[in-house]
Amino acid sequence: MIGGDLRLVIAALSGILLAVLMIVRGRLHPFIGLLCGAFMVGLLAGLPLPDVAKAVQKGVGDIIGGTGLVVALGLSLGAMLHLSGAAASLARGALRLTGVQAAPWATLGIAIVIGLPLFFETGLVLLLPIVVAAAAEMSAMTAEIDDADRDRAKLRLIMPALAGLGVVHALVPPHPGPLLAVEALGANLGLTMLYGIVVAIPTAIVAGPLLATFTTRGVRLASPVVYDDGLGIATPPRLLSLLIVLLPVLSIATGEIGQMVPTWKGATGLVAASNPVLALLVTNLLALPLLFGRRLREAAIQEAVWRETMGAAGAILLAIGAGGALKQVLVVAGLSDLLARTVMLYAISPLLLGWLVAVAIRLAAGSATVATITAVGIMPGVVASSGVSPELVVLAIGAGSVFFSHVNDPGFWLVKSYVGTSTADTFRTWSLLETAISVVGLLLVIALSYVV
């Protein structure tokens, strides 16, 4: 490794370490720690200070402008579901159908179905308010256990939902990430979907319900901030509540699937329907009258919805925005390109190569989408020369793109804030869950390569 490359690696490690120490040891908010880490990376890598500042601003802007809008709209929809009693009603109904023992498996299946057409962040903000409500209901049904066991029981319901969202994010078209890789590598969409489902289901089982039995021990959850507004709202019908939850999912799925028809690709209506920001905005506008009826114009109702929304949104948006800043500085400094070049120097299996490139970019940039885009950009020649199944390469890259979520991944802070874990416990639970998806997914893809 030449001097410039070594300096870049040291700069990246130093910046990430500084961010972790400031957050974990210094007890500072992730917003401050991540921004300091981003500036340290840029300065140690030799970037001029004005360029570092521009990269920080671009990173924050990109995340807030994209993921941030989805998060804010999802939080407001979650607040409406909570304050109207719709989330708790759906949770009680689901628990009655499944029972306490089968509840983790039910949340896993629901997350896989709901997460198929959605970006991870969209699925997370839609699903977690309901899962958290179900977890609270389940803990209330087992009132004799202590607080530590109750927190563990909640996590054993929440983690399978995260696993379900994570596996489709990585492995199953028409999720946007794998779909992008299918198009770039010329893979067959139907085969990729079939192989993806075959790999995703056992991967989700291992990374979700099974892994949670070990990673949730001793984890304590922060008490959620719940406003008791005394609104006295009548709980809406359960089917109506379910419609509100599924509406953005159905809209995005319709848009994505409809565009698979060649003559409809790029149709204005379908493109609009598949946009998560527009889908969530329309759902928010419909949720107000459907969940609150004539009371939606009451000042107390509006104040309660937006107080709950903004209270959560402030901390989450600041954290994920700063994570985007760190990611952008790492990209501008050239770490993503360096890691991709390094991996390409070694003659290894194309499946393992695609996975390693995606892992390297994921660790450096934080974004699974950036990891996928970068990996598929350097893999077409390898696929063409090796004769390996492009469908399996898509899945290997997808598995690598979710490896070990950490402080430069906005999803890390989103999960931490929503679930209520500490930074250290988010590493223990969420980061290990993502790593399990990545490793188990790769192993199953390699095993499948001997069959197909």
C-alpha positions in Angstrom: 0.0 0.0 0.0 1.5 3.4 -1.1 1.8 6.3 1.3 -1.2 8.2 0.1 -3.4 5.1 0.5 -2.1 4.4 3.9 -2.8 7.9 5.0 -6.3 7.7 3.7 -7.0 4.5 5.7 -5.5 6.0 8.9 -7.6 9.1 8.4 -10.8 7.1 7.9 -10.1 4.9 11.0 -9.2 7.9 13.1 -12.3 9.8 12.2 -14.7 6.9 12.8 -12.9 6.1 16.1 -13.2 9.8 17.2 -16.9 9.7 16.5 -17.4 6.5 18.4 -15.5 7.7 21.4 -17.3 11.1 21.6 -20.6 9.3 21.4 -20.0 6.3 23.6 -17.4 7.7 26.1 -18.1 11.4 25.9 -21.9 10.9 26.0 -22.3 13.5 23.3 -25.1 13.5 20.9 -24.3 11.6 17.6 -24.9 14.8 15.7 -21.8 16.4 17.3 -19.6 13.3 17.3 -20.3 12.4 13.7 -19.6 15.9 12.4 -16.3 16.0 14.3 -15.4 12.6 12.9 -16.2 13.9 9.4 -14.0 16.9 9.7 -11.1 14.8 11.1 -11.3 12.4 8.2 -11.1 15.1 5.7 -8.3 17.1 7.3 -6.1 14.0 8.0 -6.7 12.8 4.5 -5.2 16.1 3.2 -8.4 17.7 1.9 -8.6 21.5 2.1 -10.9 22.7 4.9 -13.3 24.4 2.5 -13.7 21.1 0.5 -14.3 19.2 3.7 -17.0 21.7 4.7 -18.6 21.4 1.3 -18.6 17.6 1.5 -20.2 17.8 5.0 -22.9 20.1 3.7 -23.6 17.9 0.7 -23.8 14.8 2.8 -26.2 16.3 5.2 -28.3 17.8 2.4 -28.5 14.5 0.4 -29.7 12.5 3.5 -32.2 15.1 4.8 -33.5 15.8 1.3 -34.1 12.1 0.6 -34.2 9.9 3.6 -35.0 12.8 5.9 -38.3 13.5 4.1 -39.3 9.8 4.3 -38.4 9.7 8.0 -40.4 12.9 8.8 -43.5 11.8 6.9 -43.2 8.3 8.4 -42.9 9.7 11.9 -46.0 11.9 11.4 -48.0 8.9 10.2 -46.7 6.9 13.1 -47.8 9.6 15.5 -51.3 9.6 14.0 -51.5 5.8 14.3 -50.4 6.1 17.9 -52.6 8.9 19.1 -55.7 7.6 17.4 -55.2 4.2 19.0 -54.9 2.5 15.6 -51.4 1.1 16.2 -52.3 -0.5 19.5 -55.5 -1.8 18.0 -53.6 -3.5 15.1 -51.1 -4.9 17.6 -53.8 -6.4 19.8 -55.5 -7.9 16.8 -52.2 -9.5 15.6 -51.3 -10.9 19.0 -54.8 -12.5 19.3 -54.3 -14.2 16.0 -50.7 -15.4 16.6 -50.4 -15.7 20.4 -47.3 -14.6 22.3 -45.1 -17.5 21.3 -45.6 -17.1 17.5 -45.6 -13.3 17.5 -41.9 -12.9 16.5 -42.5 -15.2 13.5 -45.5 -13.2 12.5 -43.6 -9.9 12.6 -40.9 -11.4 10.5 -43.4 -12.5 7.8 -45.2 -9.2 7.9 -41.9 -7.2 7.5 -40.8 -9.3 4.5 -44.1 -8.6 2.7 -44.4 -4.9 3.6 -40.7 -4.3 3.0 -40.6 -5.7 -0.6 -41.3 -2.5 -2.5 -39.9 0.0 0.0 -36.6 1.5 0.8 -35.5 0.3 4.2 -36.1 3.6 5.9 -39.7 3.8 4.5 -40.5 0.3 5.7 -38.9 1.0 9.1 -40.9 4.1 9.9 -44.1 2.5 8.7 -43.7 -0.8 10.5 -41.9 -0.1 13.7 -44.7 2.0 15.4 -47.0 -1.0 15.1 -44.3 -3.5 16.1 -43.4 -1.4 19.2 -47.1 -1.2 20.1 -47.4 -5.0 19.8 -44.3 -5.4 21.9 -45.8 -3.2 24.6 -49.1 -5.2 24.4 -47.1 -8.4 24.7 -45.2 -7.2 27.7 -48.5 -6.1 29.4 -49.8 -9.7 28.8 -46.8 -11.0 30.8 -46.9 -8.5 33.7 -45.3 -10.8 36.1 -41.8 -10.5 34.5 -39.3 -7.8 35.6 -38.2 -4.8 33.5 -35.1 -6.5 32.1 -37.1 -9.5 30.8 -39.8 -7.2 29.5 -37.2 -5.3 27.5 -35.8 -8.5 26.1 -39.3 -9.7 25.2 -39.9 -6.5 23.3 -36.6 -6.8 21.4 -37.4 -10.4 20.5 -40.4 -9.1 18.7 -38.7 -6.0 17.2 -35.5 -7.7 15.9 -37.3 -10.2 13.6 -39.2 -7.2 12.0 -35.8 -5.5 11.4 -34.5 -8.8 9.9 -37.4 -9.0 7.5 -36.9 -5.5 6.3 -33.1 -6.1 6.1 -33.2 -9.2 3.9 -35.6 -7.8 1.3 -33.5 -4.6 1.3 -30.5 -6.7 0.4 -31.7 -9.7 -1.6 -35.2 -9.5 -3.2 -36.3 -7.4 -6.2 -38.4 -5.4 -6.8 -36.7 -3.7 -3.9 -34.8 -0.7 -5.4 -31.3 -1.9 -4.5 -31.4 -5.4 -6.0 -33.5 -4.1 -9.0 -30.7 -1.6 -9.8 -28.1 -4.4 -9.7 -30.4 -6.6 -12.0 -30.5 -3.9 -14.6 -26.7 -3.1 -14.4 -25.6 -6.8 -14.7 -28.2 -7.9 -17.2 -29.6 -10.5 -14.9 -33.0 -12.2 -15.3 -35.5 -10.4 -13.0 -37.7 -13.5 -12.5 -34.8 -15.8 -11.6 -33.3 -13.2 -9.3 -36.5 -12.8 -7.5 -36.8 -16.6 -7.2 -33.2 -17.1 -6.0 -33.6 -14.1 -3.7 -36.6 -15.5 -2.0 -34.9 -18.9 -1.6 -31.9 -17.2 0.1 -33.9 -14.5 2.0 -36.2 -16.7 4.0 -33.6 -18.9 5.8 -31.4 -15.8 6.2 -34.2 -13.9 7.9 -34.9 -16.8 10.2 -31.3 -17.0 11.3 -30.7 -13.2 11.6 -34.1 -12.5 13.2 -35.8 -14.8 15.7 -32.8 -17.2 16.2 -30.1 -14.5 16.6 -32.3 -12.4 18.8 -32.4 -15.1 21.5 -28.7 -14.4 22.1 -28.2 -10.7 21.2 -31.0 -9.3 23.3 -29.8 -10.6 26.7 -29.1 -7.8 29.1 -30.1 -5.1 26.7 -32.2 -2.3 28.3 -34.5 0.0 26.4 -35.0 3.7 27.0 -38.5 4.6 28.0 -40.3 6.1 25.0 -41.5 9.6 25.2 -45.3 9.3 25.1 -47.6 12.2 25.5 -50.8 11.7 27.5 -52.9 14.3 25.8 -56.2 13.1 27.1 -57.7 13.4 23.6 -60.4 10.8 24.2 -60.3 9.7 20.5 -62.5 6.8 19.5 -60.3 4.0 18.2 -60.9 3.7 14.4 -62.0 0.4 12.8 -59.2 -2.1 12.5 -59.6 -2.6 8.8 -59.4 1.1 8.2 -56.2 1.3 10.3 -54.7 -1.5 8.3 -55.6 0.3 5.1 -53.7 3.4 6.2 -50.6 1.2 7.0 -50.8 -0.6 3.7 -51.7 2.4 1.5 -48.1 3.6 0.9 -46.9 0.0 0.4 -49.6 -0.7 -2.2 -48.8 2.6 -3.9 -45.1 2.0 -4.2 -45.6 -1.6 -5.2 -48.0 -0.7 -7.9 -45.6 1.9 -9.3 -42.6 -0.4 -9.2 -44.3 -3.5 -10.6 -46.2 -1.6 -13.2 -43.0 -0.2 -14.6 -41.8 -3.7 -15.2 -44.2 -3.8 -18.2 -42.0 -2.5 -21.1 -44.8 -0.3 -22.5 -45.5 1.3 -19.1 -41.9 1.9 -18.0 -41.5 5.6 -17.1 -45.2 6.3 -17.2 -45.8 9.5 -15.2 -48.5 8.0 -12.9 -46.5 5.0 -12.1 -43.3 7.0 -11.4 -45.3 9.2 -9.1 -47.0 6.2 -7.3 -43.6 4.6 -6.7 -42.1 7.7 -5.1 -42.0 7.1 -1.3 -42.2 10.8 -0.4 -45.3 11.3 -2.4 -46.8 8.0 -1.3 -46.3 8.9 2.4 -47.5 12.5 1.9 -50.8 11.3 0.3 -51.2 8.7 3.1 -50.7 11.5 5.7 -53.4 13.6 4.1 -55.8 10.7 4.0 -54.9 9.5 7.5 -56.0 12.7 9.2 -59.7 12.5 8.3 -59.9 8.7 8.3 -58.3 8.3 11.8 -59.6 11.4 13.5 -62.9 12.1 11.7 -64.4 15.5 12.3 -62.0 16.2 15.2 -59.0 16.6 12.9 -59.5 20.4 12.9 -59.3 20.7 16.6 -56.2 22.5 17.8 -55.5 19.9 20.5 -55.4 17.1 17.9 -53.1 19.0 15.5 -50.8 20.1 18.3 -50.5 16.5 19.7 -49.7 15.0 16.3 -47.0 17.5 15.4 -45.5 17.7 18.9 -45.0 13.9 18.9 -43.7 14.0 15.4 -41.2 16.9 15.9 -40.0 15.6 19.2 -38.8 12.4 17.6 -37.8 13.9 14.3 -35.3 16.5 15.6 -32.9 14.0 17.2 -33.3 11.4 14.4 -32.8 13.8 11.5 -29.8 15.5 13.1 -28.2 12.1 13.7 -28.8 10.7 10.3 -27.8 14.0 8.6 -24.4 13.9 10.4 -24.0 10.2 9.4 -24.5 11.4 5.8 -21.8 14.0 6.3 -19.3 11.4 7.5 -20.2 9.2 4.6 -19.7 11.9 2.0 -16.3 13.0 3.3 -15.2 9.3 3.1 -16.4 9.2 -0.5 -14.8 12.5 -1.5 -11.5 11.5 0.2 -11.4 8.4 -2.1 -11.7 5.6 0.4 -14.5 3.8 -1.5 -12.3 3.8 -4.7 -9.3 2.6 -2.7 -11.1 -0.3 -1.2 -12.6 -1.4 -4.5 -9.1 -1.3 -6.2 -7.6 -3.3 -3.4 -10.1 -6.1 -3.6 -9.8 -6.2 -7.4 -6.1 -7.0 -7.1 -6.8 -10.6 -5.9 -8.0 -13.5 -8.1 -11.0 -14.9 -6.2 -14.5 -16.2 -6.9 -16.7 -13.7 -8.6 -19.4 -14.2 -6.0 -16.9 -13.6 -3.2 -15.4 -10.7 -5.1 -18.7 -8.9 -5.5 -19.5 -9.5 -1.9 -16.1 -8.1 -0.7 -16.3 -5.0 -2.9 -19.8 -4.3 -1.5 -18.6 -4.9 2.1 -15.7 -2.6 1.6 -17.8 0.2 0.2 -20.5 -0.4 2.9 -17.9 0.0 5.7 -16.4 3.1 4.1 -19.5 4.9 2.9 -22.2 3.6 5.2 -24.9 3.4 2.5 -26.1 0.1 1.2 -27.3 1.8 -2.0 -23.9 3.4 -2.6 -22.2 0.0 -1.9 -24.5 -1.7 -4.5 -24.0 1.0 -7.1 -20.2 0.9 -6.7 -20.0 -2.9 -6.8 -22.2 -3.4 -9.8 -20.2 -0.7 -11.6 -17.0 -2.8 -11.5 -18.5 -6.3 -11.8 -19.9 -6.5 -15.4 -16.6 -7.4 -16.9 -15.9 -10.0 -14.3 -19.4 -11.5 -14.9 -18.9 -11.6 -18.6 -15.4 -13.2 -18.5 -16.1 -15.8 -15.8 -19.5 -17.0 -17.0 -20.9 -16.9 -13.4 -24.7 -16.5 -13.0 -25.4 -12.8 -13.0 -28.4 -13.4 -10.8 -26.2 -14.9 -8.1 -23.8 -12.0 -8.4 -26.7 -9.6 -7.8 -27.5 -11.5 -4.6 -23.9 -11.7 -3.4 -23.5 -7.9 -3.9 -26.8 -7.3 -2.1 -25.6 -9.4 0.8 -22.3 -7.5 1.0 -24.1 -4.1 0.9 -25.6 -4.5 4.4 -22.6 -5.8 6.2 -22.1 -4.3 9.7 -24.1 -1.1 9.9 -22.1 1.3 12.1 -21.8 5.0 12.9 -21.6 6.3 9.3 -24.9 4.6 8.3 -28.0 6.8 8.8 -30.0 3.6 9.3 -27.9 2.8 12.5 -29.2 6.0 14.1 -32.7 5.6 12.8 -32.9 2.1 14.4 -31.2 3.3 17.6 -33.7 6.1 18.0 -36.8 4.1 17.1 -36.0 1.0 19.2 -34.6 2.9 22.2 -31.2 1.1 22.5 -28.0 2.7 23.6 -25.2 3.1 21.0 -23.3 0.1 22.4 -26.5 -2.0 22.5 -27.3 -1.0 18.9 -24.0 -2.5 17.9 -24.9 -5.7 19.8 -28.3 -6.0 18.3 -28.7 -4.2 15.0 -25.1 -4.3 13.7 -24.8 -8.0 14.4 -28.2 -8.6 12.8 -27.0 -6.9 9.6 -23.8 -8.8 9.7 -25.7 -12.1 10.0 -27.8 -11.2 7.0 -24.6 -10.5 5.0 -22.7 -13.6 6.0 -25.5 -16.1 6.0 -26.8 -14.6 2.7 -23.3 -15.0 1.1 -23.0 -18.6 2.3 -26.4 -19.5 0.9 -25.7 -17.8 -2.4 -22.4 -19.9 -2.7 -24.3 -23.0 -1.8 -27.0 -22.2 -4.4 -24.3 -21.8 -7.1 -23.6 -25.5 -6.9 -27.3 -26.3 -7.6 -28.3 -23.8 -10.4 
